[in-house]
Amino acid sequence: MCGICGFTGAPDKPLLERMTARIQHRGPDSCGFYAAPGVNLGMRRLSIIDLSTGEQPIGNEDGTVWTVFNGEIYNYRELRAELSAQGHVFRTASDTEVLVHLYEQHGAAFPSRLRGMFAFALWDTAARRLLVSRDQLGIKPLYYAEHGGELLFASELKSLLARRDLPREVDPEAIDAYMTLLNIPAPRSVFKAVKKLPAGHSIVFENGGAKVSRYWTLPSVEPAPEMPESELRARFLELFDDTVEKHMLSDVPLGVFLSGGIDSSAIAASMARVSGAGIKTFSLGFEDGRDASYNELDAAALTAKHLGSEHRQLFVKPDFAGLLPKLAWHLDEPFADSSAALTYLISKEAVSHVKVALTGIGGDELFMGYPRYLGMRAMRYFSRLPASVRRAFGAVVSLWPESEASGAFSGRAKRFAAGALKEPLDCYLGWISFLDARAKAGLYARGFVPSGDALAGHRNAFAALNPAFGDYRFPLLDVNTYLSDDLLVMGDKMSMAASLELRVPFCDTRLLEFAMSLGAGRHLRGERLKSFLKSAVAGRLPPQLMKRRKQGFMLPLSRWLKEELRGQMADLLSRESVARRGYFRTEAVSALVSEHCSGRANHADRLWALMMLEQWHRTYADGGSDA
């Protein structure tokens, strides 16, 4: 794991060193540079595999191909054996060196052969060609900009900003997307001049021009063959254990983030089986009894005891005065998934004991763990009722009081009712949005008028899915959007902020193909979310865990904003701050604050989004990129 950066054009050592220094947290162990006519490559290394000879940049036998690489290639041993048989000579034991030889053998199409998480840049000296690529699901980030006839790239946006003449005009469409989704989906970034390379894509830069192309898309998968359920579960467990074992490849200590949920517990159980030894587990929760509905410490401790792990707990307090600027700095862009704070804090705790941690990110998408998937199935039947009945239902639930509890039924019922008169896709997009067109009209300032559709990318992604997948199209939509633009961004940047490598076994393409082959019917049985996964791993985990309802990894924001974080909210969302940015009507923001603090409505997500946007401006615009 590391951070990479670079640019085409004449050698510029001071710029390359500034870019590399800004991502030092991604790789505190060492740094490396390669500069030659036409290219500059830089990297910061967090040493995980091949500690003695794995330094970067790495070249091929005759020094005509060079690469810098961020991530892990889990099938590199198989690829290395294949390439050695074809006559390629290796000088190190690292996975990075596989890249230069794959390029020699297969050209720019080789990323499709990689199984892992990666972002890399590769320079072909003879062709004067730069190849930049990102993994299939977007586990590792990659920003780029075309400026002055050259290409700049980096693991994090802050590195690109070391180029002082790079334009920093904020993109209003990106802000609109952020207020809709709490993140800025690729390929946009917060700045017009900078883009994010989408998952499964590559850039080839040569002859002064960049061409972006997709090298991977969701595969066509045959339905799982008819067989006894027990045999299908056995096949899954064999694949799952193999995947987890590959993700445990490391020359340094590793552990697992253990919540009270099925996904991380399944990974921990597999790690214990594969290693044949004790594992290290890490959990966090809240001491205040008022936040009990957000706490999973007891469930995590139950699993840890069952597995015999070396378990550590971290208690989170609402002391965020110094934390928000750090989050804004490391996230690079406005980002309002409050789980980012928790991921950062548990990473800071874990890095004192391990250098690598596995996590359950991706399990909910692949194996249908979100309540909204059941909601879409229920909506098929509900939509058959007369419109008058559906309107009456909506009117009734709108009167229900707000709740601050995690996963409160009243909130879900209100979201369900809001989609009752819409087409299926519009209904689903409404459920995953935090501001609809009507709310934006009331919030946005007169001079702030984004012209696009913030959900256009989602609509296009859904339209590209095979209708034969039926209800499984909704988790596949989430794989293409929410997983890559939110969860994996958060996981990478918050763990790297602590110089910890985070690995995500559920985001393995072979596991994805298996999950796709099952179809929605096997994932949702009756009212049971994640039916197949739960039945497959039930024999490995405490029986009590199977009976727990789905619980998100979230801050108790609603209460905290009324109490402990109220002063910070008042500062960030003061009338002066809101007016200075020009995005929102000051009276509308004040109304959101008033309604939330009085308990008349729960605006926690919207207020957090507004706060993080203002904090981003103070960190990057007001404070400069060296904050």
N, C-alpha and C positions, 0 to 999 in steps of 0.2 A: 504494500500500500504506500502511496506517496502522493505528491502533487506535481503536476507537470505544467509547463508553460513554454512559450516560444513565439517566433515570428519569422516570416520570410524576409529577404532583403539583405542588405549589407550587415556584416558583423557589428554589433553594438553591445559591448560587454556591460557598460553601466546600466543600460535598460534591462538586459537579461538578468542581471543581479538584483535589480530593484523588483522585477516581476517575481523572481524566485523567493526573495526575502518575504514577500507578502503572503506566501503560503508555507512558511516555515513550520507552522503548527501541524501541517499535514505530514511532514517528514522531518522530525527533529534530529534524526540520527546522522544524516549526511546530506550533501548536495553534490550535483554534478552538472557539467555544462559541455555542450558541443557547439562550436561555431565554425562555419565554413562559408565560402562564397555562396550566397543565396539562402542561408538558413541559420537560425539560432535556436538551440534547444536547451531547456533547463529543467531541473527536477529537484525535489526534496524527497528524501527516502525515509520511510519508517520500515526498519528491517524486520521482516517476518520469515522469509524463506531464503536459504543460502546466505547466511549472515556474512560469510567471509569473502565470497567472490561475486555477489550479486549487485555490485555497484552499477549505476547508470550514468550517462547513456551507454548503450551496448551496441556494438557494430557486428557485422558479419566477418567472415574470414579475411577478406581483402579490404575492409573498411569502406566499401562502396554503399552500404546501407546502414543507417543508424536509427535508433529508436529511444524514446523516453516513454515510460509506461506507468500507469496507475491502476492497481487492482490485483487480481489473482486469476490465473488460468488453471482451472481444476483438472483439465484433461491434458496438461502439458507433458506429462510423462509419456502418454500414448503418442502424442504428436512428436515428441522428441525421438522416440524409438523409430517411428515411421520415417522421419527426416534423416536420421542417422543411417538408416538402411538405404536411403537414396543418395548418400555420399556427403551429406552436410556434416561439418566438423564443429563441435561445441567446445567452448572454452570455460563455461561456468555450469553450475547446477541449477540456475535460476529459470523460472518460467518466462522471464522477459526475453531471453535469448531466442526462444522459440519463434518470436514474432519476425525477426529479420530473416530467418531461414524459410518460414512459411511464405513470406513475401517473395523471396527468390524463387520458390517453387510454384506458387499459385498466383502471384501478382496481387492487385488491389482487392480481389474478391475473397481473400483468405479469412477476413473476420468471421464469416459465417461458419467456419470450422471450429471456432473457439467456444468453449463451455466455461463460463465464469463471469466475473465482473471486471469491466475494463474501460479505460479511455487511454488512447495512446496516440502519439505522433511519430511518423516514420519518414525519414528523408532518403530519397534515392539520388545519390550524387550524380550518377551518369545521366539520368533523365531529368534532373533538377525538378523533381516532383515531391510534393509533401502530401502524405496520406494521413488523415486524422480520422479516428473512428471511435464509436461509443458502443457499449454492449447492448444486447438485444432488448432488455427490459429497462435500461436506463438506470442501473444501480450506481454507476459512477458518472459524475457530472462533467460537462465540457462546454465552455463558452468560447465564442469566436467573434471576430470582427474583421471586416475588410476595410482597410483604411490606407489611403495613399498608394493604391496599387499593390498592397501587400496584405498578407493574412496574419492575424494575431490569434493565439489560442491559449487557453489556460483552464485549469481545473476549477478555478473560482474567479468570479467577475473582478474582485478587488485587484487581482494580479494584472488584468488588462488595463486597469486605471493607472498603472504605473507609467503608461504611455500618456504623457501629460496633454498632448494635443488631440486625444481621442474625444470626440464630441460626447457631451453628457446630457443631451436633451431628453427629458423624461417622456416616455411614450404614453399618451393618454389612454390608448386602447389597452395597454398593459395594466394601468391602474384600474380600469373598468373590469378587466378580467379578474384582477386581484380582489376587488370588492365583491365580485360574484362568487368566486371559488376559494378565496383565502390564499391563493397562490397564483403565480403567473405561468401559464402553461407554455411549454416549448412549442414553437421555436422563438417566441418573444422573450425579451428580457425587459427589465424596467427602463433601460435606455434604448432609444431608437437605433443607435449605432452598433449595438451588441446583440447577438443572437445566442440561443442555446441550441446545440446540436441535438436533434431528437433521438430518442432511443432507436437502436437498430439502423443507424445511418452513418455514412462516411462522407468526408470531404476530400476531394482531390484538387490540389492547387498546383497549377503549372501554367506556364506561358502568361503569367499575370492575371489569371482568372481562377475562380473557385467553382467547382461543381459539387453540389450536395446530392447524394443519392441514397436510396434505401437498399440495404443489403439483406435485410431480414424482415419478415412479416409473420403474423400468426399462421402456423402451418395448417394445411388441410389434414384433419385427423379422422380416421375411421372410428365409428362407435366401438366401445369395448365389446369383445365377443361375449356371447351368452355363455355363462358358466356359473357355478355356485358362488354365492357372495363370499364365502370363506376363501375360495381360491383367488378371487379378485383382490380381497384384502391382503392375502399373502403376497401377491405380486406387487401390490403397492408398498408394503412394508419392506420388501427386498430393495425396491428402487429408492425408497425414502432413506433407508439406512445407508445405502451406497452414496446417496447425495450428501447426507450429513457427514459421512466419513471423509468425503472429498473436501468438504468445507472445514474439516478439522485439520487439514494439512498445514503444519506450522512448525517452525523451529523455536517458537517462544510460547509462554503460557497463554492459555485461552480459557474462556468461560462462556456463560450464556445469560442473557437478560431473561429473567423468569417472572412473568406476570402470573395471575391466577387463571389464565386462559388456556385453551386447548393447544394453540399453535406453539407457543414457547415451551409448554410442558412436554409436548410430543418431541420437540427437538432435544430437550434436556434428557428425556428418557432414551432417545436414540443415541445421544452422545455417551450416556452411561453404558449402554450395551456395546457400542462400537469400541470404546476405549478400554473397557474391562477394568476401569479404575475410577476413583472418585472424580467428580467434576466440580467446578466452582460456579455458583449461581448468585445472581444479584437481583434484588427487588427493591422497589420504593413504594412509599405510601404516605399517609397523612396522620398526624397525631391527634388533631382536633376531631372530637366525636361528631361534630356537625358535618364533617366531610366523609362520614362512614360509607356512604353509597359509592364513593370513588376509590375506596380502599380495597386492595387485593392482596394485602400482606398475609392474611391468614391462609388464603387459598395457595399462595406461592409457598408458604412455609410447609403446608401439608404435602405438596409435591416434592419439595426439597427433602423432607424427612423420608418420604416414600422411596426416593432415589438415593438417599444417603449422601447428598451433596454437601460440600463446604459452602454454607449459605450466609450471605450478608444482606442486611436490610438498611435502607436509607430513608430517613423521614424528611419530607419536604415541608418547608415553612414559607408563608407568603412574604418573603423578604426579597423583593425584586428590584430594589432601588439601583443596585449596581449590575443586576443581571440583564435587564432589557438592552442597554447599549451593547453588551457583549453578544447577545443573541442577534441583534441587528447587524453587527459587524460581521459575524461569521456566516449569517444567512445570505449576505450580499444584496438581497432584494427584499421588498416587502413580503412578509410571509406570516400568516396568522393562525396556523395550526398550533394551538397551545401545547400540544404534546411535545413540541420542540424543546420547551424548557425542561420537561421531564427527561427527555432523551439526553440533553446536555448534562443534567445533574447526575444521572445514573452513570453516564460515561466517565465523568470526573471521578466518581467513586470507584468504578471498576478498574480504571487505568492504574490505580495504585497496586493492583494485584495481578492483572493480566494485560496483555498487549493486544489481544484479539477477543471479540465477543460475538457470539451468534445470537440472532433474534428471530422472532416469528413473523416479521413483516412479510406480507404476501399471502399468508394462509387464508385470510378472509376472502380475498379475491379469487384465488384458485378453487377453494372448496366451499364457497358461498356461505360466508359467516355473518354478513350484515343483515339486520332485520329488514332493510329495504328490499332485499330479494324476495322475502316472503310477502312483503307489501305489494310488489308487482304482481305476484300470483293472485293475491286476494283482490287486487284491483280489477282483474279480469272478470271476476264474478260481481263485484260491487258496481262496476260500470254498466251492468245489465239492468240495474234498477232505474226507475224513472228519474229524470233529471231533478224533478221537484223533491223527490225523496233524498237525493244526494245533497241538494242545496240545504234541505232542512237539517241533515246530519251535520253539515259544515257549520250551520248557524248555532247548533247546540254545543258542539265541542269548542267553538270559539269563546263560549262563556266560561269554560272550565278555567280554574285558577292556574297560574304558572307554577312550575315546580323547579327547584334548584337541584334535585336529585339526578344522579347519573342515569341516563336511559329512562327517564320518567315517561310513563304511558301517556300522560296528557300531551306532552310535546309531540310524541309520535302520532297520536290521533289527529292532532291539528295539521301536521304535515300530510298525513294521509288524506284528510278531507280537502286540503288545498289542491290536490291533484285529481279530485273526483270527476271533474268536468273536462279534463284534458285528454289528448291522445297519449298512448302509452309512453312514447319517448319524451314528450313534453312533460308528462307527469314525473318521470324519473329525473329528468334534468332539473325540474323544480325542487325535487327532494334533495338534490346534492348542491343546490345553489343557496347562498346566504342572503342575496338581495335580488329580487325580481325587478322587472321593468317599472312597476308601479312604485316600489320602494325607492328605486334609484331616482325617479322623477321628483320625489319628495326630498331626497337627500342632496343630490348634486346641485352645485352652484350654477347660476345662469350661464357663466362663461366656460363651464366645463362640459363639453358636449362630445363624448366619444361617438364615432360614426359607425363602428362595426358591431357585430354580434359576438358577445363574449363567449358564447357557447357554440360558435360555428365549428371549431375543431372537434368538439364532442359529437356534433351532428354528422360530420364527415366520417369520423371514426366509426360511428354506429352504422352508417350507411354501407361501409366497406365490409361489415361482418356478414357471414353467410347466414341467411334466415333459417337454415336448417338447425342452427344452434338453439333456436327458440329462446327460452328464458335465460339460457347461459350467455346470451349476448350482453346482458347487463354486467355481469362480472368481467367479461372480456373488455367491455368498454372501460371499466374501472382499471383493468390492467394497463390499457393504453393511455389512460389519463391520470386518474387519482393516484395510482401506484407510482407511476414514473414522475409525476409533477409535484406530488406532495410527500408521500410516505418515504420514498427513497431519497428525495432531496433532503428531507429532515434527518433521516438516518445517517446519511453520509456526512452532511455538514456539521451536525451536532456531535457525532462521535469524533470526527477529525478535529473539531475544535479542542477536544481533549487529547488529541494524538492517540486515539484508539481506533483500531480497524474493526469495522462492523461487517459481519457476513450474514447473508440472507438466504438460507437453503431453500425456502419456498419459492424463491425467484430463480429457480433453475429451469431451463427450457424443457428438459425431459420430464420434470414433474408437471410443468404446465401442460405438456402434451397428454400426459396420463389423465390429469384432471379434466381436460377438454373432452377426452374420449368417454368419460362417464356420463356426460349430459346432466341437465338440471334435475332430472327425475331421481337420480341416485344421490345427488347432493342435498336435496330437500325432500324429506319424507314426512308427510303430515305437517306438523308445525315445528319440526325439528330442523334447525339450521345446521349445516355442516354434518349432515347425517353420516355420510360415508367415512369421513375422516374420524369422527368420534367412534364409530363402530370398529374401525381398523386399529386404533390405538388404545381402545378401552382396556385391554388386558395389561397394558404397561403402566397405567396411571391409577391414582386413588379413585374408587367408585364415586366418592362425593363430588369429585371434579366434573364428572359427566353430567351432573344435575344442575350445575350453576348456569344462570342465564348469561347471555353475552354482556360483557362490560368493557367499555372503551378505556383507552389509556389517555386520560384527560386530567386537566387541572379543574378544581372546583371553582371555576371562574366566576360563576354567577354570584356566589356569596362573597368571594374575595373582592370583587369590584365594588360591592356595597360597603365593605368594611376595610380590610387591611390594605387593599390597593386603591382605595378611593382617592387618596391624596395624589397618587401618581397619575391616576386617570384625570383628575382635575387639572393637573399641570399639562399633561400631553394634549388634552382636548379643551384647553382654555379657548375662549373666544378669539384671543389674539393669535394663537397658534393655528386655529382652523382658518381664520380669515387670511393669514399670511400665505397659506398653501394654495388657496383658491379653488380647491376641489369641491368643497361642500358648503352648504348653507349653515351659517353659525347657529341659527335658531333651530334647525333640524337636528344638529348634533346635540345641542343643549336639551332638546326634547327627549332624545334617546337616553341621555344620562339621567334625566329626571324620572322618566318612566321606569327605568331599570332600578334605580336606587329606591324608589317608592314601592317597588314590588308589583306595579301594574302590568309590567311585561318583562320578559327575559330577553334582553338584547346583548347578552354576554359576548357572543361570537362577533357581532357587528362592532361592538365597542372595542374589543380586543383588536380587530382588524384596523380600526381607526387609530388606536394607540400605536400599533406596530408600524403603521405607515408614517405617523409623525416621528416615531423614534428613528426609523430609517432615514428620514430627511435630516434629522439632527445629526445623525452619525455620518452620513455620506455627503449630504449637500452642505449643511451648515458647518459640520466638524471636519469635512474633508475626508478623503479616502484613507488617511492614515490614522483614523480614530482608534 
